Structure formats: structure tokens, C-alpha cells
Amino acid sequence: MGRRDNRMNVESLCRFLDYVLGRRPDEFGLVPSVEGRVPLKELFQALHEEEGWGHIRQAHINELLMGRGRDVFDFAEGTIAASERHFHGPKEAGVDSLP
């Protein structure tokens, strides 16, 4: 039964992170880069402020990325991003918009 509970927890984490990273990072105080990437340190801080998610550590993210989350998230150099983003991130200032 422990294996089933773990699988359900990984599935719940995957859905929650898909929402946090792919749909509403601003709701959790996260500001993704232009590429949609968020530093893991900031993600953990945001998760630990949410009820029921304070126990999430790097090992949970690693487990997620080895399973179902492999196609859902992109992890590189201490940052993570949702593969599919449904929000408009910050735009870089163009030369035309400078005073």
C-alpha cells in the first residue's frame, strides 16, 4: 500500500507543480525568467508556504522527474520550468521603449 500512496503523492505533486509553474506562478509569488524558468530555491520557498506542501524537498522533485514529470517539466542548472506554459511571462525591454 505504501507504493500506491507514493505514486498518488507523485501524481499530486506533478499536477500541483504544473499549475504553479505552467499556469499561475504569480499566485505563488514566483517571477519566471523570459524562458519560464524558476530557481529551485525560490520554488521550494513558495511550496513551503503552502499548506500541505511544506515537506517537499529535492528528492521529491528528482523522483518526479524520473517518472511522469519527465515530459511535463524541464530541469536544468538549478532551475525548473513547465514544458507547456499558459501564462505570459515578463517581456524584455526593447530599444524602442527606452526613454
Order of alpha helices (4+ residues) and beta strands (2+ residues): alpha-beta-alpha-alpha-beta-beta
